[in-house]
Amino acid sequence: MVVRTATPPDGPAIAAVQLATWRATYQDWLPEVVAGLDLTRTADNWARAATADGERVAVAEQDGRILGYAHSGPPEEPADTADRELFALYVLPEAQRAGAGRRLVSDAVAAAPPGTWLVWALERHAPARRFYERQGFRVDPLRTRLWRGLAEVRYVAPPGPRRHAT
C-alpha cells in the first residue's frame, strides 16, 4: 500500500470512495444526504481540493486502486486554537483494519508543520471514535456541534508523535 498526495485526476476515485463509505456509515442516519450525493460534482470538488492552497488531500492506494483518502488543512473555524484539522478520513469498508487509516493520519501529520490537531467525529459512531483515540486524539469535553443534525464530538491531539495502534 502506498500513501501519496492526491492529484486532480484522482477526483473520481476519491468520490467513489466517499460514496461507498458514506453509504456504509451514514445510510441509516442520513439517507437523504447519501441519496443526494452527486458523483460528478463530488469528483470535481475533490479534483479542486487536491490543489487547494494550505490543504492536503492524500490517498491510500494499492495495486492502482484508491482505498481511502484524508483531507486536512487549517481549522475551518478561524478562532480555533488548533493548528491543523483533519476534515475527512475515509477508507473503503472492505479495506478497513488493514492500516490505511493509520497511514493516512501519519501522512497528514508528517506533511504539516508541528502543531495541535483536531478532528470531529459523530458521537454515535463508536468505531471512528475508537480509531481516533488509538491515534492519540482525546475528546475535548467542552466542544460539541451538530453536523447535518447529528451530534459531533471534537477530538484534539497535541504536538508530538502519535500513537499508532492497530
C-alpha positions in Angstrom: 0.0 0.0 0.0 1.2 3.5 -0.9 0.1 6.8 0.6 0.6 9.7 -1.8 -0.6 13.2 -2.5 -3.8 13.2 -4.5 -3.9 14.9 -7.9 -6.9 16.3 -9.8 -7.3 13.1 -11.9 -7.9 11.2 -8.6 -11.1 13.1 -8.1 -13.5 10.4 -9.5 -11.8 7.6 -7.5 -11.9 9.7 -4.3 -15.6 10.5 -4.9 -16.3 6.8 -5.4 -14.6 6.0 -2.0 -16.7 8.8 -0.4 -19.9 7.4 -1.8 -19.1 3.8 -0.7 -18.1 4.9 2.8 -20.9 7.3 3.2 -23.4 4.5 2.2 -21.8 2.2 4.8 -21.5 4.8 7.5 -24.4 7.3 7.1 -27.1 5.4 5.2 -29.2 4.7 8.3 -28.7 8.1 9.9 -28.8 10.4 6.8 -30.4 8.5 3.9 -31.5 11.7 2.1 -27.9 13.0 2.2 -26.4 9.8 0.9 -29.1 9.6 -1.8 -28.3 13.1 -2.9 -24.5 12.6 -3.3 -23.7 13.5 -6.9 -20.6 11.7 -8.1 -19.7 14.1 -10.8 -20.0 17.2 -8.6 -18.1 15.4 -5.8 -15.4 14.3 -8.1 -15.0 17.9 -9.4 -14.8 19.1 -5.7 -12.1 16.6 -4.9 -10.1 17.5 -8.0 -10.1 21.1 -6.9 -9.3 20.2 -3.3 -6.2 18.3 -4.5 -4.6 21.6 -5.4 -6.1 24.0 -2.8 -3.5 26.2 -1.1 -2.8 25.2 2.5 -4.8 21.9 2.3 -3.7 18.4 1.7 -5.6 15.5 0.2 -3.8 12.2 0.3 -4.9 8.8 -0.9 -4.0 5.2 0.1 -3.6 3.2 -3.0 -2.9 -0.5 -3.6 -2.4 -2.1 -6.9 -3.6 1.1 -8.6 -6.9 1.2 -6.7 -7.6 4.0 -4.2 -8.7 2.5 -1.0 -9.1 5.6 1.1 -8.3 9.3 1.5 -7.6 12.0 4.1 -8.2 15.7 3.8 -6.5 18.2 6.1 -5.7 21.8 6.4 -6.1 24.9 8.7 -9.1 24.7 11.0 -12.4 25.6 9.4 -13.2 27.8 12.4 -10.7 30.7 12.3 -10.8 31.3 16.0 -10.0 27.6 16.8 -6.9 27.0 19.0 -5.7 24.0 17.0 -3.2 24.4 14.2 -4.5 21.8 11.8 -7.7 19.9 11.2 -8.4 16.5 9.8 -11.5 17.3 7.8 -12.1 13.9 6.4 -10.7 10.4 6.7 -12.5 7.5 4.9 -11.4 4.0 3.9 -13.5 1.6 1.9 -15.3 -0.8 4.2 -13.6 -3.9 2.7 -10.1 -2.2 3.2 -10.6 -1.1 6.8 -8.4 -2.5 9.6 -5.5 -3.1 7.2 -3.5 0.1 8.1 -4.7 2.6 5.5 -6.4 4.9 8.0 -3.3 4.9 10.3 -1.0 5.6 7.4 -3.2 8.4 6.1 -3.2 10.1 9.6 0.6 9.7 9.8 1.0 11.2 6.4 -1.2 14.2 7.2 0.8 14.8 10.4 4.1 14.4 8.7 3.2 16.7 5.9 2.2 19.6 8.2 4.2 21.8 10.5 4.2 20.6 14.1 1.1 21.7 16.0 -2.1 20.7 17.6 -4.6 18.7 15.5 -8.4 18.4 15.7 -10.9 16.2 14.2 -14.7 15.9 14.6 -16.4 12.5 14.9 -20.0 11.6 15.2 -20.9 11.0 18.8 -22.8 7.8 17.8 -20.1 6.4 15.5 -18.1 4.3 18.0 -15.7 2.7 15.5 -14.4 6.1 14.3 -14.1 7.4 17.9 -12.1 4.4 18.9 -9.9 4.8 15.9 -9.1 8.4 16.7 -8.4 7.6 20.3 -5.9 4.9 19.2 -4.2 7.5 17.1 -3.6 9.7 20.1 -6.6 12.0 19.8 -8.5 12.9 23.0 -12.1 14.1 23.5 -12.4 17.8 24.1 -15.4 17.6 26.6 -16.2 21.2 26.2 -16.7 21.2 22.4 -19.6 19.6 20.5 -21.5 20.6 17.4 -24.1 19.4 15.0 -23.3 18.1 11.6 -26.4 17.6 9.4 -28.4 17.4 12.6 -26.2 14.8 14.2 -24.1 15.4 17.3 -20.3 15.5 16.8 -17.6 15.3 19.4 -14.3 17.3 19.0 -11.1 15.4 19.4 -7.6 17.0 19.8 -4.1 15.7 19.6 -1.2 17.8 21.0 2.0 18.3 19.0 4.4 15.4 19.0 4.5 11.8 18.0 1.2 10.0 17.6 0.5 6.6 19.0 -0.4 4.4 16.0 -2.0 1.3 17.4 -3.6 -1.4 15.4 
